[in-house]
Each structure stands twice: as C-alpha cells, then as structure tokens.
C-alpha cells in the first residue's frame, strides 16, 4: 500500500493501525471525530502525518525512520497513551502536560 484516499469518509472509525506500508504521507485524520486509537508501525517511507483527530486517546508510532513531522500534539486533550519509538528524523511539536498521560 503506497497511497491512502478517502479516509475522511470513515466517520465511524475508532481504531486505525497502519503496519508495513510504503506510504509517504498520511493524509489528515482531523475529521475523524470518533477515532480513539492510531498505531503506525514499520512504515520506512512515511515522511509526514498531516493531521490528527482531536478525539485520539492513544497514539503509537514506531519504526518509521523517515518520519520528519508529526502534527502539534497539544490539541490532543484526551490523550492517555503516547508511544514514540525509533523516529530518527522526527520533529515533534508538543506542549503537553505529560503528568496526565
């Protein structure tokens, strides 16, 4: 899988896992108001995540060595779990109160 389209139509989606894909850009998930958990693993070509749903409670990203940008995480007020592993090139913009995780 190298391209994702139509994600904005998955309004009832609550859990989303991407594993071992060749995608370069993950389109914005900001419109998925029911999305609670997002896991992205072993996507070596992924460079950018364009937007995250404010309803996320769990975010896990691992083994994505080309990932350069993750959207600002400060808008994820309900976030309970954050796991970021092996993201060598990544710039993370967050102003989280980590005491609530």
Buried (B, 14 or more C-beta within 10 A) or exposed (E): EEEEEEBEEBEEBEEBEBEEBEBEBBBBBBBBEEBBBBBBBBBEBBBBBEBBBBBBBBBBBBBBBBBBBBBBBEBBEEBEEBEBEEBEEBEBEBEBEEEEE
